[in-house]
Amino acid sequence: MAFSDLGLAEPLLKAVAAQKYNNPYPIQEQAIPAILSGKDVLGIAQTGSGKTAGFVLPVLQQLQTKQPSRNRYIKVLVLVPTRELAVQVGDVFRTFGSNLPRRVKSLAVYGGVSVNPQMMALQNTEVLVATPGRLLDLVSSNALYLSEVEVLVLDEADKMLNLGFEEEMQKIFALLPAKRQNILFSATLAGSVEIIKEKLLINPVTIEIEQKAETTDLITQVAYQVGSERKGPLLRYLIKEKDMQQVLVFVSSTKRADNVTEKLQKNGIEAMAMHSKKSQGARTEALQKFKAGKVRVLVATDLASRGIDIQFLPYVINYDLPRSPKDYVHRIGRTGRAESAGEALSLISPEDAHHFKIIQKKMGKRVSMVETDELELQGF
């Protein structure tokens, strides 16, 4: 199936082709026609399955046939759990909407930054991507109104509820008009998500995309046995030896992230750190530069990694192992996306060995181990 079979208009098909999207993913094949027909949609699909374009494209097309909304009365509301995801979804709206016959203004708003510039930027916004807390701040300041919302999207609803947004979302639902189209995406349909589904959706089209064992089949996994004191030199050796131009390095703490980044920079490797103690502006800048290829290495903690979604990321390195096997799979799943191969490397010190065996057992996959004692790391 091609994108042209899904009912999308020519300007959007050109935008899709410009982004080198060859064929739609399964979630897109089913979601785009359903959303275009005005139906409520429930999509169960993992991060990285293509769902963002699956709702952005049809929503933009729907708006082409409508009159611009009244100032500060938004037409489309997309709720997301994290700042990074808000920025990411906002970028997708701008990318696909940049050359449409009727320009549609979209905006991402989130906490951690000054609210005043966001209030000013809301002028004539039709599509708003928001984290729940900041949205309610703006509503309480009369900076925008939700009474004319025609489409509501909940992206990664399971994460939102796990992060404790349920009370805020109930407040938001109460401000929305009863008649609207609802689109809900989640990795799972359990607990609170099931309740939200029952309250929110009317005769939805349900789309469930089977998880492909976390897509680890596309990822080449290699582990390196190394003493703790040689981890830093080995990391720099691997980056230079393999000529890695874009690599995401996971560490266990904010302090470690800053230390590893500093050592990389001192050794002539462009690197930036991304963690919860960085300001939102610094986190956004680091991610944007990394995505644009202006920084070779992004050093991140697990908390910061949740908003990192890069279609063709070639390398992931576990400088420190995560606490759980599930987090390990999530980390390495940052590569091997969009049906492109990736490589995941782990630096295993003697004290990590037992935990790494548990990770492999839970994952159901054995990872080849490389000895590094003979490697000459002097000067790295």
C-alpha positions, 0 to 999 in steps of 0.5 A: 500500500502507498500513501496515495491510497490513503486519501491524502491530498497532493500537498501532503503526499509531496510533504511525505515524499520530501521526508523520504517516507516510502510506504505507510506503517501499519498504524498509518494504513489504518489510522489515516483513513479512519481519522479522515472519515471523522471517526474516534480512533483507539490505537494500541502501538509502541513508540516508534511505530509511526503513529505521530504521522498517523494522526498529524497527516489526516488532522492537517488535511481536515483543517484544509476544508475549515475556516481558520479558528477564532483567535485563541480558540484552538481547533485541535488539541494534542495532549502529551506526557513530556516536554520533549514529546511536545516539541517532537510532535510540534515539529512533525506538524510544522514539517508536514504543514509547511507547504499546505495551501491554507497555512495552519499555525501549530504550537507546542507548549510545556512547563519548565520555561517562561509562560509569557512567550507561549501566551504571545505565541498562541495568537491565531494558533489552530493546533496546540500540542501541550503537556496537561499542567501548562495547558491548564496554566494557560487556560486559567490565564485566559490565554486560550479557550477549549470550547471550540476544540473539534479534535482531541488527541491523547498521545502515549496515554499510558505514560501520561497516566503513569506520570500522574496526569489523570486529575489534570486530564479530567479537568481538561475533559470538563472544559472541552465541548461534548461533540468532538473527534477523539483519538487515543494512542497508547502502548497498552490498554490497561487500568486507567487507560481502559477507563479513559477509553470508556469515558472518551471514545464513541464507537471507536475504530480500534487498531492494535499493532502487534509488538515485534519483540521490541524490534530487537531483531534489527539491532546488532548487540555487542558487549565489551568486558572492561574494568570500571577505570577503563570505561571512559577510554574505551568509550572514546576509542569505540566512537573514534574507531567506528567513526560514529557520527551520531551516538546516544550514550546512556548513563546512570546519573546526572553527575555521570552524564556531565562527567562523561560529556566533559571527558568527551569534549576534552578529547575532541569529540563533540558531545552534550548532556541531557538530563533532568537537572538541565533547564528545558532550554538546554535539553531542547538545544541538546536534542535539536543539535544531536538530531541535526548532526551538529553534535556527535554524542548525546549523553543521557539518563533514562529519565531524559531518554523518554522523549528521544525518538530519532528515525535513523539513529545508528548507535546506542551505547550503554555506558552504565547498565540500567536497573531493569531488563525492560529499561535495557530493551527500551534503551537499545530500541532507540536504534533499529527503528523505521526498519533500519539496522542499528548497533547497541554496545554495552560496556560491562564491568566485572560488577555488571556481569551478573546483572547483564546475564539476567538482562539477557535471560529476560530478553531471551537473547544472548549477546556476544562478549568482546574482551578488551584487556589487550586493547591499547587505550593509552591516549583515549 
